[in-house]
């Protein structure tokens, strides 16, 4: 499972977009990019990561019950 992306720069001014999983394994998604291209690709990948895989799948899931912490009562 992918946990996120980050941008890595080099001394030559080339940028890379790196994908990282839950075990900290890194995979280079894009290499030799300009800063502007790396940032655009980063936001595109983050949007894909946060979007549901199937738009219809979100409507079938039951709503999560909202947890309300119990109130504290003071006895005087």
PDB file of N, H, CA, C and O in Angstrom:
ATOM      1  N   UNK A   1       0.840  -1.189   0.000  1.00  0.00           N
ATOM      2  CA  UNK A   1       0.000   0.000   0.000  1.00  0.00           C
ATOM      3  C   UNK A   1       0.880   1.245   0.000  1.00  0.00           C
ATOM      4  O   UNK A   1       1.859   1.329   0.741  1.00  0.00           O
ATOM      5  N   UNK A   2       0.524   2.190  -0.824  1.00  0.00           N
ATOM      6  H   UNK A   2      -0.272   2.122  -1.426  1.00  0.00           H
ATOM      7  CA  UNK A   2       1.270   3.444  -0.919  1.00  0.00           C
ATOM      8  C   UNK A   2       0.825   4.361   0.210  1.00  0.00           C
ATOM      9  O   UNK A   2      -0.371   4.540   0.439  1.00  0.00           O
ATOM     10  N   UNK A   3       1.790   4.941   0.915  1.00  0.00           N
ATOM     11  H   UNK A   3       2.762   4.796   0.730  1.00  0.00           H
ATOM     12  CA  UNK A   3       1.431   5.859   1.984  1.00  0.00           C
ATOM     13  C   UNK A   3       1.631   7.313   1.593  1.00  0.00           C
ATOM     14  O   UNK A   3       1.025   8.200   2.194  1.00  0.00           O
ATOM     15  N   UNK A   4       2.471   7.574   0.596  1.00  0.00           N
ATOM     16  H   UNK A   4       2.963   6.853   0.108  1.00  0.00           H
ATOM     17  CA  UNK A   4       2.642   8.956   0.202  1.00  0.00           C
ATOM     18  C   UNK A   4       3.702   9.160  -0.844  1.00  0.00           C
ATOM     19  O   UNK A   4       4.320   8.212  -1.329  1.00  0.00           O
ATOM     20  N   UNK A   5       3.902  10.416  -1.183  1.00  0.00           N
ATOM     21  H   UNK A   5       3.400  11.186  -0.789  1.00  0.00           H
ATOM     22  CA  UNK A   5       4.867  10.830  -2.187  1.00  0.00           C
ATOM     23  C   UNK A   5       5.675  11.986  -1.622  1.00  0.00           C
ATOM     24  O   UNK A   5       5.204  12.727  -0.759  1.00  0.00           O
ATOM     25  N   UNK A   6       6.891  12.132  -2.116  1.00  0.00           N
ATOM     26  H   UNK A   6       7.274  11.530  -2.817  1.00  0.00           H
ATOM     27  CA  UNK A   6       7.660  13.319  -1.803  1.00  0.00           C
ATOM     28  C   UNK A   6       8.547  13.657  -2.986  1.00  0.00           C
ATOM     29  O   UNK A   6       8.786  12.827  -3.864  1.00  0.00           O
ATOM     30  N   UNK A   7       9.037  14.907  -2.995  1.00  0.00           N
ATOM     31  H   UNK A   7       8.843  15.581  -2.282  1.00  0.00           H
ATOM     32  CA  UNK A   7       9.874  15.400  -4.079  1.00  0.00           C
ATOM     33  C   UNK A   7      11.309  15.456  -3.588  1.00  0.00           C
ATOM     34  O   UNK A   7      11.594  15.956  -2.500  1.00  0.00           O
ATOM     35  N   UNK A   8      12.201  14.936  -4.407  1.00  0.00           N
ATOM     36  H   UNK A   8      11.969  14.530  -5.291  1.00  0.00           H
ATOM     37  CA  UNK A   8      13.627  14.914  -4.066  1.00  0.00           C
ATOM     38  C   UNK A   8      14.377  15.714  -5.127  1.00  0.00           C
ATOM     39  O   UNK A   8      14.171  15.526  -6.326  1.00  0.00           O
ATOM     40  N   UNK A   9      15.246  16.607  -4.670  1.00  0.00           N
ATOM     41  H   UNK A   9      15.414  16.760  -3.696  1.00  0.00           H
ATOM     42  CA  UNK A   9      16.044  17.407  -5.590  1.00  0.00           C
ATOM     43  C   UNK A   9      17.482  16.922  -5.645  1.00  0.00           C
ATOM     44  O   UNK A   9      17.960  16.246  -4.734  1.00  0.00           O
ATOM     45  N   UNK A  10      18.159  17.273  -6.718  1.00  0.00           N
ATOM     46  H   UNK A  10      17.771  17.822  -7.459  1.00  0.00           H
ATOM     47  CA  UNK A  10      19.571  16.914  -6.843  1.00  0.00           C
ATOM     48  C   UNK A  10      20.403  18.180  -7.015  1.00  0.00           C
ATOM     49  O   UNK A  10      19.861  19.268  -7.210  1.00  0.00           O
ATOM     50  N   UNK A  11      21.714  18.032  -6.942  1.00  0.00           N
ATOM     51  H   UNK A  11      22.154  17.148  -6.784  1.00  0.00           H
ATOM     52  CA  UNK A  11      22.607  19.172  -7.071  1.00  0.00           C
ATOM     53  C   UNK A  11      22.573  19.760  -8.480  1.00  0.00           C
ATOM     54  O   UNK A  11      22.862  20.941  -8.673  1.00  0.00           O
ATOM     55  N   UNK A  12      22.219  18.929  -9.464  1.00  0.00           N
ATOM     56  H   UNK A  12      21.984  17.970  -9.307  1.00  0.00           H
ATOM     57  CA  UNK A  12      22.165  19.406 -10.849  1.00  0.00           C
ATOM     58  C   UNK A  12      20.892  20.195 -11.155  1.00  0.00           C
ATOM     59  O   UNK A  12      20.757  20.743 -12.249  1.00  0.00           O
ATOM     60  N   UNK A  13      19.979  20.257 -10.226  1.00  0.00           N
ATOM     61  H   UNK A  13      20.088  19.811  -9.337  1.00  0.00           H
ATOM     62  CA  UNK A  13      18.730  20.980 -10.446  1.00  0.00           C
ATOM     63  C   UNK A  13      17.620  20.118 -11.005  1.00  0.00           C
ATOM     64  O   UNK A  13      16.539  20.622 -11.310  1.00  0.00           O
ATOM     65  N   UNK A  14      17.867  18.821 -11.146  1.00  0.00           N
ATOM     66  H   UNK A  14      18.745  18.412 -10.898  1.00  0.00           H
ATOM     67  CA  UNK A  14      16.822  17.900 -11.601  1.00  0.00           C
ATOM     68  C   UNK A  14      16.042  17.419 -10.379  1.00  0.00           C
ATOM     69  O   UNK A  14      16.603  17.260  -9.295  1.00  0.00           O
ATOM     70  N   UNK A  15      14.776  17.196 -10.562  1.00  0.00           N
ATOM     71  H   UNK A  15      14.320  17.325 -11.442  1.00  0.00           H
ATOM     72  CA  UNK A  15      13.908  16.797  -9.464  1.00  0.00           C
ATOM     73  C   UNK A  15      13.297  15.439  -9.762  1.00  0.00           C
ATOM     74  O   UNK A  15      13.145  15.055 -10.921  1.00  0.00           O
ATOM     75  N   UNK A  16      12.950  14.716  -8.708  1.00  0.00           N
ATOM     76  H   UNK A  16      13.073  15.028  -7.766  1.00  0.00           H
ATOM     77  CA  UNK A  16      12.332  13.403  -8.862  1.00  0.00           C
ATOM     78  C   UNK A  16      11.145  13.305  -7.915  1.00  0.00           C
ATOM     79  O   UNK A  16      11.169  13.860  -6.817  1.00  0.00           O
ATOM     80  N   UNK A  17      10.111  12.601  -8.343  1.00  0.00           N
ATOM     81  H   UNK A  17      10.091  12.150  -9.235  1.00  0.00           H
ATOM     82  CA  UNK A  17       8.976  12.311  -7.478  1.00  0.00           C
ATOM     83  C   UNK A  17       9.143  10.874  -6.998  1.00  0.00           C
ATOM     84  O   UNK A  17       9.306   9.954  -7.799  1.00  0.00           O
ATOM     85  N   UNK A  18       9.101  10.697  -5.693  1.00  0.00           N
ATOM     86  H   UNK A  18       8.968  11.444  -5.042  1.00  0.00           H
ATOM     87  CA  UNK A  18       9.337   9.389  -5.089  1.00  0.00           C
ATOM     88  C   UNK A  18       8.082   8.932  -4.364  1.00  0.00           C
ATOM     89  O   UNK A  18       7.458   9.691  -3.623  1.00  0.00           O
ATOM     90  N   UNK A  19       7.728   7.672  -4.596  1.00  0.00           N
ATOM     91  H   UNK A  19       8.235   7.055  -5.198  1.00  0.00           H
ATOM     92  CA  UNK A  19       6.573   7.043  -3.948  1.00  0.00           C
ATOM     93  C   UNK A  19       7.108   6.203  -2.793  1.00  0.00           C
ATOM     94  O   UNK A  19       8.112   5.507  -2.942  1.00  0.00           O
ATOM     95  N   UNK A  20       6.440   6.267  -1.643  1.00  0.00           N
ATOM     96  H   UNK A  20       5.624   6.832  -1.522  1.00  0.00           H
ATOM     97  CA  UNK A  20       6.903   5.517  -0.478  1.00  0.00           C
ATOM     98  C   UNK A  20       5.759   4.701   0.104  1.00  0.00           C
ATOM     99  O   UNK A  20       4.645   5.202   0.254  1.00  0.00           O
ATOM    100  N   UNK A  21       6.040   3.431   0.433  1.00  0.00           N
ATOM    101  H   UNK A  21       6.945   3.024   0.310  1.00  0.00           H
ATOM    102  CA  UNK A  21       5.009   2.575   1.004  1.00  0.00           C
ATOM    103  C   UNK A  21       5.156   2.505   2.521  1.00  0.00           C
ATOM    104  O   UNK A  21       6.006   3.176   3.106  1.00  0.00           O
ATOM    105  N   UNK A  22       4.312   1.679   3.153  1.00  0.00           N
ATOM    106  H   UNK A  22       3.621   1.134   2.678  1.00  0.00           H
ATOM    107  CA  UNK A  22       4.300   1.615   4.614  1.00  0.00           C
ATOM    108  C   UNK A  22       5.567   1.001   5.198  1.00  0.00           C
ATOM    109  O   UNK A  22       5.827   1.155   6.392  1.00  0.00           O
ATOM    110  N   UNK A  23       6.348   0.321   4.397  1.00  0.00           N
ATOM    111  H   UNK A  23       6.138   0.196   3.427  1.00  0.00           H
ATOM    112  CA  UNK A  23       7.622  -0.245   4.855  1.00  0.00           C
ATOM    113  C   UNK A  23       8.808   0.636   4.456  1.00  0.00           C
ATOM    114  O   UNK A  23       9.958   0.197   4.504  1.00  0.00           O
ATOM    115  N   UNK A  24       8.526   1.870   4.066  1.00  0.00           N
ATOM    116  H   UNK A  24       7.592   2.226   4.027  1.00  0.00           H
ATOM    117  CA  UNK A  24       9.518   2.875   3.684  1.00  0.00           C
ATOM    118  C   UNK A  24      10.293   2.477   2.427  1.00  0.00           C
ATOM    119  O   UNK A  24      11.409   2.951   2.214  1.00  0.00           O
ATOM    120  N   UNK A  25       9.715   1.618   1.601  1.00  0.00           N
ATOM    121  H   UNK A  25       8.809   1.233   1.774  1.00  0.00           H
ATOM    122  CA  UNK A  25      10.329   1.268   0.317  1.00  0.00           C
ATOM    123  C   UNK A  25      10.045   2.411  -0.646  1.00  0.00           C
ATOM    124  O   UNK A  25       8.908   2.867  -0.767  1.00  0.00           O
ATOM    125  N   UNK A  26      11.084   2.867  -1.327  1.00  0.00           N
ATOM    126  H   UNK A  26      12.008   2.497  -1.228  1.00  0.00           H
ATOM    127  CA  UNK A  26      10.958   3.994  -2.240  1.00  0.00           C
ATOM    128  C   UNK A  26      10.965   3.527  -3.687  1.00  0.00           C
ATOM    129  O   UNK A  26      11.736   2.645  -4.066  1.00  0.00           O
ATOM    130  N   UNK A  27      10.097   4.128  -4.487  1.00  0.00           N
ATOM    131  H   UNK A  27       9.471   4.844  -4.180  1.00  0.00           H
ATOM    132  CA  UNK A  27      10.043   3.881  -5.916  1.00  0.00           C
ATOM    133  C   UNK A  27       9.997   5.233  -6.613  1.00  0.00           C
ATOM    134  O   UNK A  27       9.140   6.062  -6.305  1.00  0.00           O
ATOM    135  N   UNK A  28      10.912   5.460  -7.549  1.00  0.00           N
ATOM    136  H   UNK A  28      11.607   4.786  -7.799  1.00  0.00           H
ATOM    137  CA  UNK A  28      10.936   6.730  -8.286  1.00  0.00           C
ATOM    138  C   UNK A  28       9.852   6.696  -9.354  1.00  0.00           C
ATOM    139  O   UNK A  28       9.857   5.832 -10.230  1.00  0.00           O
ATOM    140  N   UNK A  29       8.923   7.642  -9.275  1.00  0.00           N
ATOM    141  H   UNK A  29       8.919   8.344  -8.563  1.00  0.00           H
ATOM    142  CA  UNK A  29       7.809   7.733 -10.213  1.00  0.00           C
ATOM    143  C   UNK A  29       8.197   8.584 -11.417  1.00  0.00           C
ATOM    144  O   UNK A  29       7.890   8.233 -12.557  1.00  0.00           O
ATOM    145  N   UNK A  30       8.861   9.686 -11.166  1.00  0.00           N
ATOM    146  H   UNK A  30       9.109   9.971 -10.240  1.00  0.00           H
ATOM    147  CA  UNK A  30       9.301  10.573 -12.233  1.00  0.00           C
ATOM    148  C   UNK A  30      10.687  11.091 -11.910  1.00  0.00           C
ATOM    149  O   UNK A  30      10.954  11.465 -10.769  1.00  0.00           O
ATOM    150  N   UNK A  31      11.580  11.121 -12.902  1.00  0.00           N
ATOM    151  H   UNK A  31      11.363  10.817 -13.830  1.00  0.00           H
ATOM    152  CA  UNK A  31      12.955  11.543 -12.664  1.00  0.00           C
ATOM    153  C   UNK A  31      13.363  12.542 -13.739  1.00  0.00           C
ATOM    154  O   UNK A  31      12.847  12.505 -14.856  1.00  0.00           O
ATOM    155  N   UNK A  32      14.290  13.435 -13.399  1.00  0.00           N
ATOM    156  H   UNK A  32      14.709  13.465 -12.492  1.00  0.00           H
ATOM    157  CA  UNK A  32      14.768  14.425 -14.362  1.00  0.00           C
ATOM    158  C   UNK A  32      13.744  15.507 -14.657  1.00  0.00           C
ATOM    159  O   UNK A  32      13.740  16.083 -15.745  1.00  0.00           O
ATOM    160  N   UNK A  33      12.881  15.784 -13.698  1.00  0.00           N
ATOM    161  H   UNK A  33      12.884  15.316 -12.814  1.00  0.00           H
ATOM    162  CA  UNK A  33      11.819  16.775 -13.887  1.00  0.00           C
ATOM    163  C   UNK A  33      12.282  18.153 -13.451  1.00  0.00           C
ATOM    164  O   UNK A  33      13.204  18.290 -12.647  1.00  0.00           O
ATOM    165  N   UNK A  34      11.632  19.167 -13.989  1.00  0.00           N
ATOM    166  H   UNK A  34      10.883  19.056 -14.641  1.00  0.00           H
ATOM    167  CA  UNK A  34      11.851  20.517 -13.471  1.00  0.00           C
ATOM    168  C   UNK A  34      11.063  20.632 -12.169  1.00  0.00           C
ATOM    169  O   UNK A  34      10.217  19.791 -11.866  1.00  0.00           O
ATOM    170  N   UNK A  35      11.349  21.667 -11.419  1.00  0.00           N
ATOM    171  H   UNK A  35      12.037  22.350 -11.666  1.00  0.00           H
ATOM    172  CA  UNK A  35      10.648  21.859 -10.144  1.00  0.00           C
ATOM    173  C   UNK A  35       9.149  21.970 -10.368  1.00  0.00           C
ATOM    174  O   UNK A  35       8.361  21.375  -9.634  1.00  0.00           O
ATOM    175  N   UNK A  36       8.760  22.725 -11.372  1.00  0.00           N
ATOM    176  H   UNK A  36       9.401  23.209 -11.968  1.00  0.00           H
ATOM    177  CA  UNK A  36       7.336  22.935 -11.667  1.00  0.00           C
ATOM    178  C   UNK A  36       6.652  21.625 -12.057  1.00  0.00           C
ATOM    179  O   UNK A  36       5.531  21.354 -11.625  1.00  0.00           O
ATOM    180  N   UNK A  37       7.332  20.807 -12.880  1.00  0.00           N
ATOM    181  H   UNK A  37       8.243  21.027 -13.230  1.00  0.00           H
ATOM    182  CA  UNK A  37       6.770  19.520 -13.292  1.00  0.00           C
ATOM    183  C   UNK A  37       6.649  18.560 -12.109  1.00  0.00           C
ATOM    184  O   UNK A  37       5.665  17.829 -11.994  1.00  0.00           O
ATOM    185  N   UNK A  38       7.653  18.569 -11.235  1.00  0.00           N
ATOM    186  H   UNK A  38       8.451  19.163 -11.329  1.00  0.00           H
ATOM    187  CA  UNK A  38       7.626  17.686 -10.065  1.00  0.00           C
ATOM    188  C   UNK A  38       6.483  18.049  -9.123  1.00  0.00           C
ATOM    189  O   UNK A  38       5.807  17.169  -8.591  1.00  0.00           O
ATOM    190  N   UNK A  39       6.274  19.325  -8.922  1.00  0.00           N
ATOM    191  H   UNK A  39       6.823  20.040  -9.354  1.00  0.00           H
ATOM    192  CA  UNK A  39       5.183  19.773  -8.047  1.00  0.00           C
ATOM    193  C   UNK A  39       3.825  19.426  -8.649  1.00  0.00           C
ATOM    194  O   UNK A  39       2.926  18.977  -7.937  1.00  0.00           O
ATOM    195  N   UNK A  40       3.673  19.632  -9.955  1.00  0.00           N
ATOM    196  H   UNK A  40       4.403  19.997 -10.533  1.00  0.00           H
ATOM    197  CA  UNK A  40       2.404  19.301 -10.620  1.00  0.00           C
ATOM    198  C   UNK A  40       2.121  17.802 -10.540  1.00  0.00           C
ATOM    199  O   UNK A  40       0.988  17.396 -10.283  1.00  0.00           O
ATOM    200  N   UNK A  41       3.152  16.980 -10.761  1.00  0.00           N
ATOM    201  H   UNK A  41       4.072  17.311 -10.970  1.00  0.00           H
ATOM    202  CA  UNK A  41       2.979  15.531 -10.682  1.00  0.00           C
ATOM    203  C   UNK A  41       2.682  15.091  -9.256  1.00  0.00           C
ATOM    204  O   UNK A  41       1.883  14.180  -9.038  1.00  0.00           O
ATOM    205  N   UNK A  42       3.330  15.742  -8.276  1.00  0.00           N
ATOM    206  H   UNK A  42       3.978  16.482  -8.454  1.00  0.00           H
ATOM    207  CA  UNK A  42       3.069  15.446  -6.861  1.00  0.00           C
ATOM    208  C   UNK A  42       1.595  15.646  -6.526  1.00  0.00           C
ATOM    209  O   UNK A  42       0.971  14.765  -5.935  1.00  0.00           O
ATOM    210  N   UNK A  43       1.038  16.782  -6.894  1.00  0.00           N
ATOM    211  H   UNK A  43       1.545  17.498  -7.374  1.00  0.00           H
ATOM    212  CA  UNK A  43      -0.358  17.072  -6.561  1.00  0.00           C
ATOM    213  C   UNK A  43      -1.320  16.170  -7.317  1.00  0.00           C
ATOM    214  O   UNK A  43      -2.380  15.822  -6.797  1.00  0.00           O
ATOM    215  N   UNK A  44      -0.962  15.789  -8.539  1.00  0.00           N
ATOM    216  H   UNK A  44      -0.100  16.071  -8.960  1.00  0.00           H
ATOM    217  CA  UNK A  44      -1.793  14.857  -9.307  1.00  0.00           C
ATOM    218  C   UNK A  44      -1.838  13.501  -8.610  1.00  0.00           C
ATOM    219  O   UNK A  44      -2.909  12.915  -8.452  1.00  0.00           O
ATOM    220  N   UNK A  45      -0.677  13.005  -8.194  1.00  0.00           N
ATOM    221  H   UNK A  45       0.193  13.482  -8.322  1.00  0.00           H
ATOM    222  CA  UNK A  45      -0.605  11.702  -7.524  1.00  0.00           C
ATOM    223  C   UNK A  45      -1.291  11.738  -6.157  1.00  0.00           C
ATOM    224  O   UNK A  45      -1.937  10.765  -5.768  1.00  0.00           O
ATOM    225  N   UNK A  46      -1.160  12.835  -5.432  1.00  0.00           N
ATOM    226  H   UNK A  46      -0.635  13.625  -5.748  1.00  0.00           H
ATOM    227  CA  UNK A  46      -1.823  12.948  -4.131  1.00  0.00           C
ATOM    228  C   UNK A  46      -3.337  12.969  -4.293  1.00  0.00           C
ATOM    229  O   UNK A  46      -4.051  12.410  -3.461  1.00  0.00           O
ATOM    230  N   UNK A  47      -3.835  13.600  -5.342  1.00  0.00           N
ATOM    231  H   UNK A  47      -3.254  14.054  -6.018  1.00  0.00           H
ATOM    232  CA  UNK A  47      -5.277  13.603  -5.606  1.00  0.00           C
ATOM    233  C   UNK A  47      -5.761  12.200  -5.934  1.00  0.00           C
ATOM    234  O   UNK A  47      -6.831  11.793  -5.482  1.00  0.00           O
ATOM    235  N   UNK A  48      -4.982  11.455  -6.719  1.00  0.00           N
ATOM    236  H   UNK A  48      -4.113  11.786  -7.086  1.00  0.00           H
ATOM    237  CA  UNK A  48      -5.339  10.074  -7.041  1.00  0.00           C
ATOM    238  C   UNK A  48      -5.326   9.200  -5.790  1.00  0.00           C
ATOM    239  O   UNK A  48      -6.165   8.313  -5.635  1.00  0.00           O
ATOM    240  N   UNK A  49      -4.372   9.454  -4.905  1.00  0.00           N
ATOM    241  H   UNK A  49      -3.690  10.175  -5.031  1.00  0.00           H
ATOM    242  CA  UNK A  49      -4.246   8.674  -3.680  1.00  0.00           C
ATOM    243  C   UNK A  49      -5.416   8.919  -2.736  1.00  0.00           C
ATOM    244  O   UNK A  49      -5.859   7.996  -2.052  1.00  0.00           O
ATOM    245  N   UNK A  50      -5.916  10.131  -2.689  1.00  0.00           N
ATOM    246  H   UNK A  50      -5.557  10.881  -3.245  1.00  0.00           H
ATOM    247  CA  UNK A  50      -7.005  10.462  -1.775  1.00  0.00           C
ATOM    248  C   UNK A  50      -8.386  10.167  -2.343  1.00  0.00           C
ATOM    249  O   UNK A  50      -9.356  10.075  -1.591  1.00  0.00           O
ATOM    250  N   UNK A  51      -8.487  10.017  -3.664  1.00  0.00           N
ATOM    251  H   UNK A  51      -7.699  10.092  -4.275  1.00  0.00           H
ATOM    252  CA  UNK A  51      -9.775   9.739  -4.297  1.00  0.00           C
ATOM    253  C   UNK A  51     -10.139   8.265  -4.108  1.00  0.00           C
ATOM    254  O   UNK A  51      -9.257   7.406  -4.113  1.00  0.00           O
ATOM    255  N   UNK A  52     -11.423   7.968  -3.943  1.00  0.00           N
ATOM    256  H   UNK A  52     -12.140   8.665  -3.939  1.00  0.00           H
ATOM    257  CA  UNK A  52     -11.813   6.554  -3.847  1.00  0.00           C
ATOM    258  C   UNK A  52     -11.542   5.844  -5.168  1.00  0.00           C
ATOM    259  O   UNK A  52     -11.641   6.448  -6.236  1.00  0.00           O
ATOM    260  N   UNK A  53     -11.203   4.567  -5.090  1.00  0.00           N
ATOM    261  H   UNK A  53     -11.123   4.077  -4.222  1.00  0.00           H
ATOM    262  CA  UNK A  53     -10.894   3.792  -6.285  1.00  0.00           C
ATOM    263  C   UNK A  53     -12.109   3.704  -7.204  1.00  0.00           C
ATOM    264  O   UNK A  53     -11.976   3.797  -8.425  1.00  0.00           O
ATOM    265  N   UNK A  54     -13.284   3.525  -6.623  1.00  0.00           N
ATOM    266  H   UNK A  54     -13.392   3.450  -5.632  1.00  0.00           H
ATOM    267  CA  UNK A  54     -14.512   3.431  -7.398  1.00  0.00           C
ATOM    268  C   UNK A  54     -15.480   4.474  -6.849  1.00  0.00           C
ATOM    269  O   UNK A  54     -15.871   4.381  -5.685  1.00  0.00           O
ATOM    270  N   UNK A  55     -15.877   5.461  -7.645  1.00  0.00           N
ATOM    271  H   UNK A  55     -15.559   5.536  -8.591  1.00  0.00           H
ATOM    272  CA  UNK A  55     -16.766   6.508  -7.122  1.00  0.00           C
ATOM    273  C   UNK A  55     -18.071   5.960  -6.558  1.00  0.00           C
ATOM    274  O   UNK A  55     -18.616   6.537  -5.618  1.00  0.00           O
ATOM    275  N   UNK A  56     -18.584   4.867  -7.102  1.00  0.00           N
ATOM    276  H   UNK A  56     -18.142   4.398  -7.866  1.00  0.00           H
ATOM    277  CA  UNK A  56     -19.838   4.305  -6.605  1.00  0.00           C
ATOM    278  C   UNK A  56     -19.629   3.549  -5.297  1.00  0.00           C
ATOM    279  O   UNK A  56     -20.586   3.330  -4.555  1.00  0.00           O
ATOM    280  N   UNK A  57     -18.399   3.149  -5.004  1.00  0.00           N
ATOM    281  H   UNK A  57     -17.621   3.327  -5.607  1.00  0.00           H
ATOM    282  CA  UNK A  57     -18.138   2.372  -3.790  1.00  0.00           C
ATOM    283  C   UNK A  57     -18.383   3.194  -2.533  1.00  0.00           C
ATOM    284  O   UNK A  57     -18.772   2.643  -1.502  1.00  0.00           O
ATOM    285  N   UNK A  58     -18.165   4.487  -2.601  1.00  0.00           N
ATOM    286  H   UNK A  58     -17.849   4.934  -3.438  1.00  0.00           H
ATOM    287  CA  UNK A  58     -18.343   5.328  -1.426  1.00  0.00           C
ATOM    288  C   UNK A  58     -19.794   5.445  -0.992  1.00  0.00           C
ATOM    289  O   UNK A  58     -20.062   5.645   0.193  1.00  0.00           O
ATOM    290  N   UNK A  59     -20.734   5.325  -1.914  1.00  0.00           N
ATOM    291  H   UNK A  59     -20.517   5.162  -2.876  1.00  0.00           H
ATOM    292  CA  UNK A  59     -22.142   5.502  -1.572  1.00  0.00           C
ATOM    293  C   UNK A  59     -22.738   4.261  -0.914  1.00  0.00           C
ATOM    294  O   UNK A  59     -23.749   4.363  -0.219  1.00  0.00           O
ATOM    295  N   UNK A  60     -22.127   3.082  -1.120  1.00  0.00           N
ATOM    296  H   UNK A  60     -21.305   3.000  -1.685  1.00  0.00           H
ATOM    297  CA  UNK A  60     -22.665   1.854  -0.544  1.00  0.00           C
ATOM    298  C   UNK A  60     -22.208   1.610   0.885  1.00  0.00           C
ATOM    299  O   UNK A  60     -22.801   0.806   1.604  1.00  0.00           O
ATOM    300  N   UNK A  61     -21.177   2.291   1.286  1.00  0.00           N
ATOM    301  H   UNK A  61     -20.695   2.944   0.701  1.00  0.00           H
ATOM    302  CA  UNK A  61     -20.644   2.065   2.632  1.00  0.00           C
ATOM    303  C   UNK A  61     -21.576   2.666   3.672  1.00  0.00           C
ATOM    304  O   UNK A  61     -22.142   3.737   3.454  1.00  0.00           O
ATOM    305  N   UNK A  62     -21.740   1.984   4.806  1.00  0.00           N
ATOM    306  H   UNK A  62     -21.280   1.114   4.984  1.00  0.00           H
ATOM    307  CA  UNK A  62     -22.560   2.574   5.866  1.00  0.00           C
ATOM    308  C   UNK A  62     -21.840   3.769   6.479  1.00  0.00           C
ATOM    309  O   UNK A  62     -20.611   3.818   6.521  1.00  0.00           O
ATOM    310  N   UNK A  63     -22.608   4.707   6.942  1.00  0.00           N
ATOM    311  H   UNK A  63     -23.607   4.667   6.908  1.00  0.00           H
ATOM    312  CA  UNK A  63     -22.021   5.888   7.561  1.00  0.00           C
ATOM    313  C   UNK A  63     -21.413   5.520   8.892  1.00  0.00           C
ATOM    314  O   UNK A  63     -21.962   4.708   9.635  1.00  0.00           O
ATOM    315  N   UNK A  64     -20.283   6.117   9.188  1.00  0.00           N
ATOM    316  H   UNK A  64     -19.836   6.777   8.584  1.00  0.00           H
ATOM    317  CA  UNK A  64     -19.638   5.858  10.468  1.00  0.00           C
ATOM    318  C   UNK A  64     -20.399   6.559  11.576  1.00  0.00           C
ATOM    319  O   UNK A  64     -20.814   7.710  11.440  1.00  0.00           O
ATOM    320  N   UNK A  65     -20.568   5.853  12.655  1.00  0.00           N
ATOM    321  H   UNK A  65     -20.230   4.918  12.766  1.00  0.00           H
ATOM    322  CA  UNK A  65     -21.236   6.450  13.806  1.00  0.00           C
ATOM    323  C   UNK A  65     -20.278   7.419  14.471  1.00  0.00           C
ATOM    324  O   UNK A  65     -19.112   7.101  14.705  1.00  0.00           O
ATOM    325  N   UNK A  66     -20.769   8.569  14.765  1.00  0.00           N
ATOM    326  H   UNK A  66     -21.716   8.828  14.575  1.00  0.00           H
ATOM    327  CA  UNK A  66     -19.924   9.575  15.373  1.00  0.00           C
ATOM    328  C   UNK A  66     -19.765   9.267  16.856  1.00  0.00           C
ATOM    329  O   UNK A  66     -20.748   9.114  17.582  1.00  0.00           O
ATOM    330  N   UNK A  67     -18.538   9.180  17.286  1.00  0.00           N
ATOM    331  H   UNK A  67     -17.740   9.304  16.697  1.00  0.00           H
ATOM    332  CA  UNK A  67     -18.265   8.888  18.692  1.00  0.00           C
ATOM    333  C   UNK A  67     -18.297  10.185  19.486  1.00  0.00           C
ATOM    334  O   UNK A  67     -17.602  11.147  19.160  1.00  0.00           O
ATOM    335  N   UNK A  68     -19.099  10.196  20.512  1.00  0.00           N
ATOM    336  H   UNK A  68     -19.664   9.415  20.777  1.00  0.00           H
ATOM    337  CA  UNK A  68     -19.180  11.346  21.390  1.00  0.00           C
ATOM    338  C   UNK A  68     -18.654  10.917  22.741  1.00  0.00           C
ATOM    339  O   UNK A  68     -19.208  10.007  23.357  1.00  0.00           O
ATOM    340  N   UNK A  69     -17.595  11.552  23.215  1.00  0.00           N
ATOM    341  H   UNK A  69     -17.144  12.292  22.714  1.00  0.00           H
ATOM    342  CA  UNK A  69     -17.055  11.139  24.513  1.00  0.00           C
ATOM    343  C   UNK A  69     -18.054  11.426  25.628  1.00  0.00           C
ATOM    344  O   UNK A  69     -18.770  12.426  25.582  1.00  0.00           O
ATOM    345  N   UNK A  70     -18.102  10.549  26.631  1.00  0.00           N
ATOM    346  H   UNK A  70     -17.520   9.737  26.668  1.00  0.00           H
ATOM    347  CA  UNK A  70     -19.032  10.797  27.746  1.00  0.00           C
ATOM    348  C   UNK A  70     -18.625  12.066  28.494  1.00  0.00           C
ATOM    349  O   UNK A  70     -17.444  12.394  28.608  1.00  0.00           O
ATOM    350  N   UNK A  71     -19.618  12.752  28.987  1.00  0.00           N
ATOM    351  H   UNK A  71     -20.578  12.486  28.894  1.00  0.00           H
ATOM    352  CA  UNK A  71     -19.345  13.979  29.724  1.00  0.00           C
ATOM    353  C   UNK A  71     -18.952  13.634  31.149  1.00  0.00           C
ATOM    354  O   UNK A  71     -19.429  12.663  31.735  1.00  0.00           O
ATOM    355  N   UNK A  72     -18.083  14.446  31.677  1.00  0.00           N
ATOM    356  H   UNK A  72     -17.695  15.235  31.201  1.00  0.00           H
ATOM    357  CA  UNK A  72     -17.667  14.259  33.070  1.00  0.00           C
ATOM    358  C   UNK A  72     -18.683  14.944  33.972  1.00  0.00           C
ATOM    359  O   UNK A  72     -19.159  16.039  33.676  1.00  0.00           O
ATOM    360  N   UNK A  73     -19.004  14.289  35.064  1.00  0.00           N
ATOM    361  H   UNK A  73     -18.617  13.399  35.305  1.00  0.00           H
ATOM    362  CA  UNK A  73     -19.944  14.880  36.023  1.00  0.00           C
ATOM    363  C   UNK A  73     -19.214  15.134  37.324  1.00  0.00           C
ATOM    364  O   UNK A  73     -18.493  14.274  37.831  1.00  0.00           O
ATOM    365  N   UNK A  74     -19.406  16.301  37.845  1.00  0.00           N
ATOM    366  H   UNK A  74     -19.991  16.999  37.434  1.00  0.00           H
ATOM    367  CA  UNK A  74     -18.810  16.660  39.120  1.00  0.00           C
ATOM    368  C   UNK A  74     -19.877  16.603  40.200  1.00  0.00           C
ATOM    369  O   UNK A  74     -20.941  17.208  40.073  1.00  0.00           O
ATOM    370  N   UNK A  75     -19.580  15.870  41.261  1.00  0.00           N
ATOM    371  H   UNK A  75     -18.715  15.378  41.364  1.00  0.00           H
ATOM    372  CA  UNK A  75     -20.499  15.843  42.392  1.00  0.00           C
ATOM    373  C   UNK A  75     -19.974  16.814  43.430  1.00  0.00           C
ATOM    374  O   UNK A  75     -18.832  16.721  43.880  1.00  0.00           O
ATOM    375  N   UNK A  76     -20.830  17.738  43.794  1.00  0.00           N
ATOM    376  H   UNK A  76     -21.757  17.813  43.428  1.00  0.00           H
ATOM    377  CA  UNK A  76     -20.441  18.739  44.784  1.00  0.00           C
ATOM    378  C   UNK A  76     -21.075  18.467  46.113  1.00  0.00           C
ATOM    379  O   UNK A  76     -20.856  19.214  47.066  1.00  0.00           O
TER     380      UNK A  76
END
